[in-house]
Amino acid sequence: MKGDAYLSPYSLPRSLGEALDWLRRESDPYEVLGQEFITVCSEIKEMEFAGFMKVISPWEREHLLLLV
């Protein structure tokens, strides 16, 4: 972050998908981390998220399944 973060018009991503899109769009991470790292890291996180989405969370089980 450069400057005062409180005065910045940007906000943090609200989801992993948004964060990965930002990571791929911005040039600064590529300059610091390199193309290969960004590619591998984002693909791993997408696979982890896909696996996470296949599982019913305790909150979903408690609050949503009881309503069906």
Secondary structure, DSSP 4 states (H G I P E B T S, - for coil): --S-GGG-S----SSHHHHHHHHHH-SHHHHHH-HHHHHHHHHHHHHHHHHHHTS--HHHHHHTGGG-
